[in-house]
Amino acid sequence: MATVKLVVPSTNRTVEPYAKEASVAYPFRTIIAPNEDASTNTFIPATASTERVLGVLQKAIASTDADYASETKCPLMQDIQGIWQFTVGTGSADINDEQGYIDLKDTDEVDVSASTIDAVFVTSYVSATVVLGKIVRWAHIESPATN
């Protein structure tokens, strides 16, 4: 299982509590999105169609947790200027991906062959399967109406 790792933190990083869905497991250090369903106030895992990132989960949520079946708050890290390490889930990264925008594949990988939503700005090519970059589509930076 891939995870998203903050490799160059900035001085602007914060950790804030947000409510999780009840009875849903999440791995440590995965990308979380706000739930745009007005009937709930819990976060959801990021997908390829995620337009805004709420944060990166700072603890694993397992079915064995005492609060697993509850909508309790969990820590999400936000680092607007930080550089994150991403596993490439779709495509094969190369030097030409640097200084370009790519999309998320899912909650813990990126798609270097897609640039529709442009959730990540690639700062460094590491290998065909790993890139470094900045998350640029944060939920609290732009409102849902400003795509």
Rosetta silent file (secondary structure, phi, psi, omega in degrees, C-alpha in Angstrom):
SEQUENCE: MATVKLVVPSTNRTVEPYAKEASVAYPFRTIIAPNEDASTNTFIPATASTERVLGVLQKAIASTDADYASETKCPLMQDIQGIWQFTVGTGSADINDEQGYIDLKDTDEVDVSASTIDAVFVTSYVSATVVLGKIVRWAHIESPATN
SCORE:     score description
SCORE:     0.000 S_00000001
   1 L     0.000  128.354  178.357    0.000    0.000    0.000 S_00000001
   2 L   -79.526  155.387  172.233    1.366    3.369   -1.012 S_00000001
   3 L  -136.038  162.371  176.923    1.259    6.387    1.251 S_00000001
   4 L   -98.480  127.754 -174.232    1.782   10.088    0.745 S_00000001
   5 E  -121.913  130.517  175.523    4.807   11.344    2.660 S_00000001
   6 E   -78.655  111.588 -175.614    5.723   14.939    3.504 S_00000001
   7 E  -101.466  -26.510  175.493    9.432   15.102    2.600 S_00000001
   8 E  -132.136   91.291 -179.155   10.056   18.868    2.765 S_00000001
   9 L   -72.187  150.742  174.960    7.752   20.465    5.323 S_00000001
  10 L  -103.058  174.940  177.109    7.077   24.186    5.288 S_00000001
  11 L   -80.041   -5.578 -178.197    6.523   26.494    8.224 S_00000001
  12 L   -94.575    8.100 -175.232    2.867   26.796    7.174 S_00000001
  13 L   -76.061  146.030  177.197    1.781   23.264    7.997 S_00000001
  14 E  -135.463  156.876  171.765   -1.129   22.647   10.317 S_00000001
  15 E  -123.028  121.282 -176.822   -2.864   19.608   11.735 S_00000001
  16 E  -126.530  147.410  179.627   -6.598   20.026   12.153 S_00000001
  17 E   -86.063  133.321  175.622   -9.313   17.625   13.340 S_00000001
  18 E  -134.622  148.467 -176.785  -12.040   16.616   10.891 S_00000001
  19 E   -74.633  134.700  176.945  -14.851   14.084   11.300 S_00000001
  20 L   -94.005  162.555  172.554  -14.443   10.690    9.653 S_00000001
  21 L   -70.919  147.197  175.780  -17.151    8.459    8.269 S_00000001
  22 L   -75.006  142.161  174.124  -18.376    5.792   10.663 S_00000001
  23 L    59.992   37.507  175.085  -17.308    2.211    9.957 S_00000001
  24 L  -129.069  127.090  179.104  -14.813    3.044    7.181 S_00000001
  25 L   -88.135  144.097  177.897  -11.153    2.022    7.424 S_00000001
  26 E  -136.159  136.400  173.512   -8.401    4.334    6.154 S_00000001
  27 L   -73.980  159.127  175.348   -4.664    3.707    5.894 S_00000001
  28 L   -63.001  142.905  175.641   -2.163    6.091    7.496 S_00000001
  29 L    57.108   51.970  173.066   -1.013    9.054    5.319 S_00000001
  30 L  -112.954  157.426 -177.270   -3.679    8.921    2.655 S_00000001
  31 E   -82.020  132.028 -175.852   -5.209   11.884    0.863 S_00000001
  32 E  -116.498  142.661  179.042   -8.599   12.946    2.169 S_00000001
  33 E  -115.705  155.050  173.253  -11.262   15.036    0.430 S_00000001
  34 L   -72.065  147.778  177.019  -14.152   17.026    1.844 S_00000001
  35 L   -87.854  115.156 -176.876  -17.519   15.360    1.438 S_00000001
  36 L   -86.199    7.276  174.439  -19.563   17.680   -0.740 S_00000001
  37 L   -78.144  118.750 -175.128  -22.764   15.836    0.150 S_00000001
  38 L   -67.326  -11.761 -177.389  -24.747   18.345    2.194 S_00000001
  39 L   -87.285   -3.338 -179.495  -26.350   15.595    4.273 S_00000001
  40 L  -138.815  157.626  179.547  -23.117   14.628    6.050 S_00000001
  41 L  -120.288   30.439 -177.305  -20.203   16.399    7.682 S_00000001
  42 L  -109.192  157.600  177.170  -17.562   13.688    7.339 S_00000001
  43 L   -83.484  166.200 -179.717  -14.514   13.433    5.095 S_00000001
  44 E  -134.338  160.820  177.173  -14.088   10.887    2.299 S_00000001
  45 E   -69.417  146.111  177.255  -11.079    9.284    0.577 S_00000001
  46 L   -69.283  152.222  177.426   -9.707   11.169   -2.418 S_00000001
  47 L  -134.442 -178.261  177.980  -10.335    9.773   -5.891 S_00000001
  48 L   -63.101  -24.751 -179.260   -9.293   10.608   -9.439 S_00000001
  49 L   -96.656    6.871  178.509  -12.174   13.099   -9.600 S_00000001
  50 L   -65.108  124.031 -179.772  -11.286   14.875   -6.333 S_00000001
  51 L   -94.521  -24.873 -179.221  -11.087   18.595   -7.028 S_00000001
  52 L  -139.270  137.231 -179.130   -9.987   19.736   -3.571 S_00000001
  53 E   -97.586  130.976  177.366   -7.857   18.084   -0.901 S_00000001
  54 L   -84.795  -35.943  179.293   -8.862   18.478    2.735 S_00000001
  55 E   168.056 -176.492  177.514   -5.622   17.040    4.115 S_00000001
  56 E  -113.454  123.409 -174.765   -3.431   13.981    4.582 S_00000001
  57 E   -62.112  131.926 -175.586   -4.599   11.590    7.281 S_00000001
  58 L  -102.536    8.874  174.270   -2.195   11.411   10.226 S_00000001
  59 L  -154.819  148.500  176.281   -3.420    8.142   11.738 S_00000001
  60 L   -75.824  147.696  175.729   -4.711    4.852   10.444 S_00000001
  61 E  -118.360  115.544 -175.469   -8.363    4.060   11.054 S_00000001
  62 L  -117.915  158.120 -179.739   -8.966    0.335   11.579 S_00000001
  63 L   -64.903  -16.113  179.190  -12.024   -1.777   12.268 S_00000001
  64 L   -88.021   -4.845  179.035  -10.477   -2.664   15.630 S_00000001
  65 L   -68.197  144.200 -179.524  -10.479    0.985   16.814 S_00000001
  66 L   -61.973  -31.333 -178.039  -12.825    1.757   19.688 S_00000001
  67 L  -102.107   18.065 -176.172  -14.367    4.657   17.745 S_00000001
  68 L   -55.972  -40.881 -176.276  -14.523    2.853   14.378 S_00000001
  69 L   -87.049    8.656 -178.505  -18.341    2.918   14.240 S_00000001
  70 L  -116.002  156.878  175.807  -18.517    6.607   15.237 S_00000001
  71 L   -90.339   68.575 -179.697  -18.076    9.869   13.348 S_00000001
  72 L   -91.185  164.240 -178.773  -15.176   11.040   15.501 S_00000001
  73 E   -87.061  142.071 -179.469  -12.575   13.616   14.517 S_00000001
  74 E  -128.644  150.978 -178.032   -9.182   12.570   13.192 S_00000001
  75 E   -75.061  128.983  174.518   -6.035   14.642   12.525 S_00000001
  76 E  -120.297  130.018  177.693   -5.455   15.800    8.948 S_00000001
  77 E   -89.715  138.244  173.743   -2.240   17.576    7.969 S_00000001
  78 E  -125.821  127.209  176.893   -2.347   20.504    5.584 S_00000001
  79 L  -140.757   96.005 -172.756    0.880   21.935    4.208 S_00000001
  80 L   -63.228  -36.529 -178.219    0.266   24.355    1.383 S_00000001
  81 L  -103.492   -1.992 -178.287    3.953   24.881    0.546 S_00000001
  82 L   -70.120  155.865  177.050    5.255   21.470    1.596 S_00000001
  83 E  -106.948  125.601 -174.667    6.713   18.988   -0.861 S_00000001
  84 E  -108.777  151.137  173.789    5.137   15.553   -0.765 S_00000001
  85 E   -98.874  128.526 -178.486    6.318   12.209   -2.101 S_00000001
  86 E  -120.983  142.433  170.495    3.781   10.418   -4.287 S_00000001
  87 E   -86.740  135.131  178.506    3.704    6.914   -5.713 S_00000001
  88 E   -82.273  120.104 -178.855    2.801    6.864   -9.404 S_00000001
  89 E  -100.024  -26.281  178.394   -0.245    4.636   -9.873 S_00000001
  90 E  -134.862  132.008 -178.284   -0.984    5.322  -13.529 S_00000001
  91 L    89.460 -176.999  179.195    1.576    6.062  -16.205 S_00000001
  92 L  -132.520  115.799 -176.493    5.339    6.141  -15.929 S_00000001
  93 L   -68.373  149.271  172.526    6.972    9.308  -14.614 S_00000001
  94 L  -148.928  178.469 -175.647    9.922   10.890  -16.394 S_00000001
  95 H   -58.060  -26.604 -179.553   11.878   14.146  -16.329 S_00000001
  96 H   -70.697  -11.840  176.948    9.243   15.792  -18.532 S_00000001
  97 H   -79.037  -18.898  179.319    6.734   15.619  -15.655 S_00000001
  98 L   -62.551  141.783  179.885    8.757   18.167  -13.646 S_00000001
  99 L    62.058   31.207  176.257    7.185   21.622  -13.447 S_00000001
 100 L  -132.194  167.542 -179.112    3.898   20.250  -14.719 S_00000001
 101 E  -101.615  143.361  177.121    0.523   19.431  -13.214 S_00000001
 102 E  -135.350  169.746 -179.360   -0.872   15.930  -12.715 S_00000001
 103 E  -104.386  164.726  170.171   -4.004   14.391  -11.242 S_00000001
 104 E   -75.713  149.935  170.057   -4.637   12.086   -8.331 S_00000001
 105 L   -94.461  -44.423  179.213   -5.307    8.444   -9.164 S_00000001
 106 L  -161.724 -156.482 -172.927   -6.838    7.654   -5.797 S_00000001
 107 L   -70.600  -12.156 -178.411   -6.285    8.280   -2.095 S_00000001
 108 L  -143.348   12.403  179.946   -2.578    7.418   -2.157 S_00000001
 109 E  -141.332  161.966  177.420   -1.301    7.555   -5.753 S_00000001
 110 E  -116.338  163.109  179.113   -1.021    9.999   -8.662 S_00000001
 111 E  -116.967  103.611 -177.457   -1.700    9.695  -12.383 S_00000001
 112 L   -78.798   -6.337  178.779    1.162   11.206  -14.406 S_00000001
 113 L   -95.591    0.124 -178.349   -0.720   10.613  -17.658 S_00000001
 114 L  -124.290  142.220  177.036   -3.626   12.896  -16.689 S_00000001
 115 L  -146.335   65.724 -179.527   -3.831   16.647  -16.247 S_00000001
 116 L  -103.836  -51.036 -179.179   -7.525   17.473  -15.986 S_00000001
 117 L   -92.382  -27.813  177.727   -7.982   18.581  -12.381 S_00000001
 118 L    59.528   54.062 -177.799   -4.297   19.415  -11.782 S_00000001
 119 L   -76.913  -22.524 -175.066   -4.260   18.551   -8.079 S_00000001
 120 E  -130.239  134.134  172.774   -0.464   18.172   -7.857 S_00000001
 121 E  -100.780  119.501 -177.032    2.402   20.303   -9.197 S_00000001
 122 E   -79.013  121.901  178.132    5.451   18.077   -9.795 S_00000001
 123 E   -97.055  -30.116 -178.397    8.629   19.595   -8.385 S_00000001
 124 E  -150.561  137.577  170.801   10.970   16.631   -8.922 S_00000001
 125 E   -88.703  127.014  178.577   11.090   13.406  -10.867 S_00000001
 126 E  -104.890  -49.105  178.312   12.578   10.666   -8.692 S_00000001
 127 E  -158.977 -179.607  179.143   11.877    7.514  -10.699 S_00000001
 128 L   -62.628  -21.018 -176.084    9.272    6.039  -13.030 S_00000001
 129 L  -115.157    0.654 -178.494    7.193    5.191   -9.967 S_00000001
 130 E  -140.349  133.099  172.158    7.884    8.130   -7.607 S_00000001
 131 E  -132.307  157.538  172.482    7.553   11.908   -7.963 S_00000001
 132 E  -108.410  145.441  179.511    7.806   14.812   -5.528 S_00000001
 133 E  -171.246  178.254  178.696    5.328   17.632   -5.682 S_00000001
 134 E  -110.146  135.367  171.508    3.001   20.119   -4.055 S_00000001
 135 E   -75.106  122.873 -174.291   -0.701   19.598   -3.505 S_00000001
 136 L  -111.885   -9.367 -178.437   -2.175   22.706   -5.094 S_00000001
 137 L  -109.141   73.025 -179.644   -5.940   22.145   -4.859 S_00000001
 138 E   -84.688  141.464 -176.115   -6.620   22.618   -1.117 S_00000001
 139 L   -63.588  -35.453 -175.740  -10.254   22.741    0.045 S_00000001
 140 L   -88.060   -1.255 -179.645   -9.828   25.796    2.246 S_00000001
 141 L   -92.178  -41.360  179.548   -8.002   27.859   -0.406 S_00000001
 142 L  -127.465  141.461 -179.288  -10.624   27.946   -3.138 S_00000001
 143 L   -74.428  158.464 -179.503  -14.370   27.635   -2.823 S_00000001
 144 L   -59.915  -18.533 -177.369  -16.198   24.819   -4.646 S_00000001
 145 L   -85.623   -3.746 -174.064  -17.635   27.334   -7.121 S_00000001
 146 L  -111.696   54.144  178.420  -14.268   28.439   -8.535 S_00000001
 147 L   -63.654    0.000    0.000  -13.014   25.573  -10.647 S_00000001
